[in-house]
Amino acid sequence: MRFLPTRLHGVLDYLAGIGMLATPFLMGLHGAPALLLWLMGAGAILYAALTKYELGIWRVMPMNIHLGLDVLAGLALVSAPFMLGIVGRDALPLFGFGALSLLAGLFTRAATDDAPPDMLRV
């Protein structure tokens, strides 16, 4: 069941991207957790800007591709602590941002709120 509007998803994209960029500084993270959060945060902002939705800047990427990237990013973030041996408080932001990305990717509508309704197909 997809109930999250794309406009709200867009706000979450940019906030999560900024959050991932800021978290290593705010939590004093170093090494793999910090690098992973910086890369994923920059990537999230970039593909949000490229997406064809209300808050996209260049609007070249279809929303369904964006949602697929969200799911893949979420899986990568959630699995990273296990694959890289990250433990304790260093793993918490990876799990948190990963869960947010997974949930947003799974529960956001694929059509933008300002998209015209589909035509009836014969």
C-alpha positions in Angstrom: 0.0 0.0 0.0 1.6 3.2 -1.2 0.2 6.2 0.7 3.1 8.7 1.0 2.7 11.7 -1.4 5.7 12.5 -3.6 5.8 16.1 -2.4 6.3 14.9 1.2 8.8 12.3 -0.1 10.8 15.1 -1.7 11.0 17.0 1.6 12.2 13.8 3.3 14.8 13.2 0.6 16.5 16.6 1.1 16.2 16.5 4.9 17.6 12.9 5.0 20.4 13.9 2.6 21.4 16.9 4.7 21.0 14.7 7.9 23.4 12.1 6.5 25.9 14.8 5.6 25.7 16.4 9.1 25.5 13.3 11.3 29.2 12.3 11.2 30.1 15.8 12.4 27.3 15.9 15.0 28.2 12.4 16.4 31.9 12.6 15.9 32.0 9.6 13.5 35.1 8.7 11.6 36.2 6.1 9.1 33.8 3.9 7.3 30.5 5.1 9.0 31.3 8.7 8.2 32.4 8.0 4.7 29.3 5.9 4.0 27.0 8.6 5.4 28.7 11.3 3.4 28.5 9.3 0.1 24.9 8.2 0.7 23.8 11.7 1.7 25.4 13.4 -1.3 23.9 10.6 -3.5 20.4 11.1 -2.0 20.5 14.9 -2.7 21.8 14.3 -6.2 19.1 11.8 -7.3 16.4 13.8 -5.6 17.4 16.8 -7.7 17.3 14.6 -10.8 13.9 13.1 -10.1 10.7 14.0 -12.0 8.6 15.1 -9.0 7.5 18.3 -7.4 10.9 19.1 -5.7 13.1 17.8 -8.5 15.5 20.4 -10.0 16.4 18.9 -13.4 13.6 16.3 -13.5 15.1 13.6 -15.8 14.8 10.5 -13.6 11.4 8.7 -13.4 9.9 8.4 -9.9 9.9 4.6 -10.0 13.7 4.6 -10.6 14.1 7.0 -7.7 12.0 4.7 -5.4 14.1 1.7 -6.4 17.3 3.6 -5.6 15.8 4.5 -2.2 15.2 0.8 -1.5 18.7 -0.2 -2.6 20.2 2.6 -0.5 18.2 1.5 2.5 19.3 -2.1 2.1 23.0 -0.9 1.7 22.8 1.2 4.9 21.1 -1.4 7.0 23.5 -4.1 5.9 26.6 -2.0 6.1 27.2 -2.5 9.9 27.1 -6.3 9.5 29.3 -6.4 6.4 31.8 -3.8 7.7 31.9 -4.8 11.4 30.5 -1.4 12.5 29.1 -1.8 16.1 27.6 0.3 18.9 26.6 3.9 18.4 28.4 4.2 15.1 25.9 1.8 13.6 22.8 3.6 14.8 22.6 6.3 12.1 23.2 3.7 9.4 20.2 1.7 10.7 18.1 4.8 11.2 18.7 6.4 7.8 18.6 2.9 6.1 15.2 2.2 7.6 13.9 5.7 6.6 15.1 5.1 3.0 13.5 1.6 2.8 10.2 2.8 4.2 10.1 5.9 2.0 10.9 3.8 -1.1 8.3 1.2 -0.3 5.4 3.4 0.8 5.6 6.4 -1.6 3.2 6.7 -4.5 5.0 6.3 -7.9 2.9 9.1 -9.5 3.4 12.7 -8.6 0.4 14.5 -7.0 0.3 17.0 -10.0 0.4 14.2 -12.6 -2.6 13.9 -14.9 -4.8 10.8 -14.3 -4.0 7.8 -16.4 -6.2 7.4 -19.6 -8.5 4.4 -19.7 -6.9 1.7 -21.7 -8.9 -0.4 -24.2 
